[in-house]
Amino acid sequence: MKILYYICLIAAALIPSKHALHMFQQNRYEVKRYITWIEDSIEGGAKRAMIPTVVILAVACACIHLETGAILLICTFIAAALAIILFLREKKQEYVKPLVYTGRVKRQIVVLAILYLVIQLILLHAYRRLNLWLMLAISYFGPWLLVFPMAWLTMPVENAVKQWYINDAKKKLESCTSLTKIGITGSYGKTSTKNVIQNVLSVRYNSLMTPASFNTPMGITITIRNDLKPIHQVFVCEMGADHVGDITELMNFVHPQIGIVTSIGPQHLSTFGSQENIIREKMQEIELLPKDGLGILNYDNDFIRNYKVQNPVKLVTCAIHHEADYMAKDIHYETGRTHFTLVHGEEQVSFETKLLGELNILNILFAIACARTLNVPWNLIQRAVKEMKQVEHRLEMKEYNGRHFLDDAFNANPSGAAMALEVLSEMPGRRFIITPGMIELGKEQDRINREFGAKMKDHADEVILVGAVQTAPIKEGLELSGFDMEHVHVFDTEREALNFVYQNAGRNDVTLLENDLPDAFNH
């Protein structure tokens, strides 16, 4: 009977263990972020755990006077039932970003399993009535806590593995002596800018860029080791940061000759600690460039424009609303395309693109500045900008099931969200927006989401919020702005929100998808 109980306990622990590892992965394997997530999610988690916890406690109290053998039988039945219920519920579960079984996760699974099995074997060996109930509780709650010793035990191995791969990538990068390296950072706009630059430079150069949002040391390492070849002439590298020191580490890794700062804002304020830390860290992209390099700056951003660079490197500025070396004027939209005039000193060049919104025009200005520095002719730049495809999930026009969507799922930040609303307001028909709000904005998060809600007035006709808890400030902002609250709808999942659009939006209406939160942050 003991063996059967042990098997049932293991089965009951499998789904909670998977969930715990999933959330640890979505918190970037960082214990501090995982702790913050648990603190933020503990109320909802307690509600979900209430029914099974009450049932187990009630049964335990009712069985307090029974013999150990009888309690073992009851506990075995509860463990088996719990395992079945959890497995059936998991089969129906849909994840925005499922758990990825990387080599790191596989190593974590082994360590987590060993920790769990050792604890349960010790308790089973004692074979006391209280221990039997404790073993059941550990199967349900234990994996969430065992992540902490698991992370501590695996950290030396993970750091050693990471450093070996990084060192190997550094050697390969250093061997490409004629390679022009372009580093891109910013609070937002990095991936869009990278894609635009890659499109423009590829008309003349054999250029490689880091894919998707590969902007961490390991993401860049994977790109270099797997994809960088001797034939490449340009390497366009996105550099992400959410802690002080991240950009410094990446600059010392890649050593780009050209650095671009797309924007600075309150993104990742919770991990940076202050706006001043964000400014200093992002501007390391320019401060650490070689003296004969080139820095390209967004002069529409107040933080960047007012920063005093302490590096004598050459600087080139881009803007729409301020004086700069590269400026976009006469911006207007026609049937899903954008037209503008590029002004560079005495030169004026007309451009046409499928990309929408001023932020995308800024991205094109960064690309033009890079291209002209690398002697790409104007006619080739014009052709590249005109033929450029929309950047995936960044104000990308799509059609699903006969409905029109403006997909801005990977671009939710205060400036990007405001720009997306401006683009939505230009759309024909009724205007819908689906959003779970913005996260990782520290103490400013509620205020920024409240302002986001207020800005929706006169820009959207139907507002669909995903997750009642995190979107409460948006709802408050909508109310304060005087938005008709009969046209505000709150759903628990993105799937429910999309179903509402399919049922209520017409074929000439447009729905803005603003942000796509990982499961860890959707509540």
MILOVO-124774 format. One line per 5 residues: number of its first residue (from 0); for each residue x, y, z of C-alpha. Coordinates in steps of 0.5 Angstrom, whole numbers. Each point is the difference from the previous one (the first is absolute). Layout:
# MILOVO-124774
NUM> X Y Z; ...
***
This chain:
# MILOVO-124774
0> 0 0 0; 6 5 2; 3 -1 -8; -7 1 -3; -1 7 5
5> 7 2 -3; -2 -1 -7; -6 4 1; 4 5 3; 5 1 -5
10> -6 0 -5; -4 6 4; 7 4 0; 1 0 -8; -4 5 -2
15> 1 5 6; 8 -1 -2; -1 1 -7; -4 7 2; 5 2 5
20> 6 -1 -5; -4 3 -6; -1 7 5; 7 -1 2; 2 0 -8
25> -5 6 -1; 4 4 5; 6 -1 -3; 3 -5 5; 1 5 5
30> -2 -1 7; -1 7 1; -5 1 -5; -3 -7 2; -1 3 7
35> -3 6 -3; -5 -4 -4; -2 -4 6; -1 6 4; -5 3 -6
40> -3 -7 -1; -1 -3 7; -7 3 1; -3 -3 -7; 4 -7 2
45> -3 0 7; -7 0 -3; 2 -5 -5; 3 -5 5; -6 2 5
50> -5 -6 -2; 6 -6 0; 3 3 6; -7 0 4; -2 -7 -2
55> 7 -3 2; 0 4 7; -8 -2 1; 2 -7 -2; 6 0 5
60> -4 3 6; -5 -6 -1; 5 -5 -1; 4 2 6; -2 -6 5
65> 1 -5 -6; 6 -5 0; 6 1 -4; -2 -5 -5; -7 3 -2
70> 3 7 0; 5 -3 -5; -6 -3 -5; -4 7 1; 7 4 -2
75> 1 -5 -6; -7 1 -3; 1 8 1; 6 0 -3; -2 -4 -6
80> -6 5 -1; 4 6 1; 5 -3 -6; -6 -1 -4; -4 6 1
85> 7 4 -2; 1 -4 -6; -7 1 -3; 1 8 2; 7 0 -4
90> -3 -3 -6; -5 6 -1; 5 5 2; 3 5 -6; 6 4 1
95> 2 6 -3; 7 -2 1; 1 -8 2; 6 -3 4; 6 -1 -5
100> 4 -6 2; 7 3 -1; 6 -3 2; 0 4 7; -7 -2 1
105> 1 -7 -1; 6 0 5; -5 4 5; -5 -5 -1; 5 -6 3
110> 2 4 6; -7 2 2; -2 -7 -1; 6 -2 5; -2 5 5
115> -7 -2 0; 1 -8 0; 5 1 6; -5 4 4; -5 -5 -1
120> 4 -6 1; 2 3 7; -7 1 2; -3 -6 -3; 6 -4 4
125> -3 3 7; -7 -2 -2; -4 4 5; -7 2 -1; 2 8 0
130> 6 -2 -5; -5 -3 -5; -4 6 0; 6 4 -1; 2 -4 -6
135> -6 2 -3; 1 7 1; 7 0 -3; -3 -3 -6; -4 6 -1
140> 3 6 2; 8 -3 1; 2 1 -7; -1 8 0; 5 0 6
145> 5 -5 -2; 1 5 -6; 4 4 5; 5 -6 2; 0 -3 -7
150> 2 7 -3; 6 1 5; 3 -7 -1; -1 1 -8; 3 7 0
155> 8 -2 0; -1 -5 -6; -5 5 -4; 5 6 1; 6 -5 -2
160> -4 -2 -6; -2 7 -2; 7 2 1; 3 -5 -5; -5 1 -5
165> 1 8 0; 8 -1 0; -1 -4 -6; -4 5 -4; 5 5 2
170> 5 -3 -3; -4 -1 -7; -2 7 0; 7 3 1; 3 -5 -5
175> -5 4 -5; 5 6 -1; -4 4 -5; -7 -1 2; -4 7 2
180> -4 -1 6; -6 4 2; -3 0 7; -7 2 1; -3 1 7
185> -5 4 3; -6 0 5; -5 -2 -6; 1 0 -8; 6 -5 0
190> -3 -6 -4; -3 5 -5; 6 4 -1; 4 -6 -1; -5 -3 -5
195> 0 6 -4; 8 1 0; 1 -7 -2; -5 1 -6; 3 6 -2
200> 7 -2 0; -1 -7 -3; -1 4 -7; 8 1 0; 3 -4 5
205> 0 -8 3; -3 2 7; -2 -4 6; -5 2 5; -1 -3 7
210> -7 -4 -1; -7 2 3; 2 3 7; 6 -3 1; 3 5 4
215> 4 -3 6; 7 -3 1; -3 -7 -2; -4 2 -6; 5 4 -3
220> 5 -6 1; -5 -5 -3; 0 5 -6; 8 1 -1; 1 -8 1
225> -5 -2 -4; -1 5 -6; 6 5 0; 4 -2 -7; 6 3 -3
230> -4 2 -5; -4 5 4; 2 7 0; -4 3 5; -3 -2 6
235> -6 3 3; -1 -1 7; -6 1 5; 2 2 7; -5 -1 6
240> 1 2 7; -4 0 6; 5 1 5; 6 5 2; 6 -3 -4
245> -3 -4 -5; 1 5 -6; 8 0 2; 0 -7 0; -3 -1 -7
250> 5 6 -2; 6 -4 2; -2 -6 -3; -2 3 -7; 4 6 -1
255> -4 3 -5; 2 6 -4; -7 3 -1; -4 1 6; -8 2 0
260> -4 2 6; -7 0 -3; -4 2 6; 1 1 8; -7 -1 4
265> -2 -3 7; 0 -7 -3; 3 -5 5; 0 5 5; -2 -5 5
270> 7 -3 -1; 4 6 -1; -2 3 6; -1 7 -3; 0 4 -6
275> 7 3 1; 3 -7 0; -4 -2 -7; 3 7 -3; 7 -2 2
280> 0 -7 -2; -4 1 -7; 5 6 -2; 6 -5 2; -1 -2 -7
285> 3 6 -3; 5 1 6; 3 -6 -1; 1 1 -8; 7 0 -3
290> 2 7 -1; 0 -1 -7; -7 -3 0; -7 3 -1; -6 2 5
295> -7 0 -3; -5 4 5; -7 1 0; -1 7 1; -7 0 1
300> 1 -3 7; 1 5 5; 4 -5 4; 5 -1 -6; 0 7 -2
305> 2 3 7; 5 -5 1; 8 2 0; 4 -5 -4; 7 -1 4
310> 3 -3 -7; 3 4 -5; -3 -5 -5; -4 3 -6; -8 1 1
315> -5 0 -5; -7 2 2; -7 -2 -3; -7 3 2; -7 2 -3
320> -2 5 5; 7 3 2; 6 3 -4; 5 -6 -2; 5 -2 -5
325> -6 -5 -3; -7 2 0; -7 -2 -3; -4 5 -2; -7 0 -4
330> -2 -6 3; -7 -3 -3; -4 -6 -1; -3 -3 -6; -4 -7 0
335> 5 -4 5; 6 4 -2; 4 6 3; 4 5 -4; 5 5 2
340> 6 4 -2; 7 -1 3; 3 7 2; 8 -1 0; 3 7 0
345> -1 2 -7; -2 -6 -2; -8 -2 -1; -2 -7 -2; -7 -3 0
350> -2 -7 3; -5 -5 0; -1 -5 4; -5 -6 3; 1 2 7
355> -4 4 4; 1 5 6; 5 5 1; 4 -5 4; 1 -4 -6
360> 2 6 -4; 5 1 6; 3 -7 -1; 0 2 -7; 4 6 1
365> 5 -4 4; 1 -5 -5; 1 6 -5; 6 3 4; 3 -7 0
370> -1 -1 -7; 3 7 -2; 6 -1 5; 1 -7 -4; 0 3 -7
375> -7 -3 -2; -3 5 -6; -6 3 1; -4 -4 -5; 2 -6 3
380> -2 2 7; -7 3 -3; -1 -7 -4; 1 -4 7; -5 5 4
385> -5 -1 -5; 0 -7 -1; 1 -1 8; -5 -5 3; -3 2 6
390> 4 -2 6; -4 -6 4; -4 2 6; 2 7 -1; -6 4 -3
395> -1 -6 -5; -6 0 -4; -3 -7 0; -7 -3 -2; -3 -6 4
400> -6 -4 -1; -3 6 -4; 2 5 5; 6 6 0; 5 0 5
405> 5 5 2; 5 -4 3; 5 4 5; 0 -6 5; 8 0 1
410> 0 8 1; -4 2 6; 4 6 3; -3 7 2; 3 3 -6
415> -2 -6 -5; -7 -1 3; -1 8 -1; 2 -1 -7; -4 -6 -1
420> -6 4 2; 1 5 -5; 1 -5 -5; -7 -3 2; -3 6 0
425> 1 1 -8; -3 -7 -1; -7 0 -4; -6 -3 4; -1 -2 7
430> 7 0 4; 1 -6 5; 6 -1 5; 2 -6 3; 5 1 6
435> 3 -3 6; 3 7 2; 8 1 1; 4 -3 5; 7 0 4
440> -1 8 1; 2 0 7; -4 5 4; -2 4 -6; -4 -6 -3
445> -7 2 3; 1 7 -2; 2 -2 -7; -5 -5 -1; -5 5 2
450> 2 5 -5; 0 -5 -5; -7 -1 1; -2 7 0; 3 1 -7
455> -4 -5 -3; -6 5 0; -1 2 -7; 5 -5 -3; -4 -6 2
460> -8 -2 0; 1 -7 3; 5 -2 6; 1 -7 1; 5 -1 7
465> 3 -7 1; 1 -1 8; -4 4 5; 5 1 5; 6 3 -5
470> -5 4 -4; -4 3 6; 4 7 -1; -1 0 -7; -8 -1 1
475> 1 6 5; 3 4 -5; -5 -1 -5; -5 2 5; 3 6 2
480> 1 2 -7; -8 0 -1; 0 -7 -5; -6 -3 0; 1 -6 4
485> -6 -4 -3; 6 -1 -6; 5 -3 5; 0 -7 1; 5 -4 5
490> 2 -8 -2; 4 -5 4; 4 -2 -6; 2 3 -7; -4 -6 -4
495> -6 3 4; 2 7 -3; 1 -3 -7; -7 -3 0; -3 6 2
500> 3 4 -6; -2 -6 -5; -7 0 3; -1 8 0; 5 3 -5
505> -2 1 -7; 4 -1 -6; 2 7 -1; 2 1 7; 7 0 3
510> 2 -3 7; 7 2 3; 4 -5 4; 4 3 5; 5 -4 4
515> 0 -7 0; 2 -2 8; 3 -7 2; -4 -4 4; 3 2 6
520> -2 7 0; -7 -1 -3; -5 0 6
***
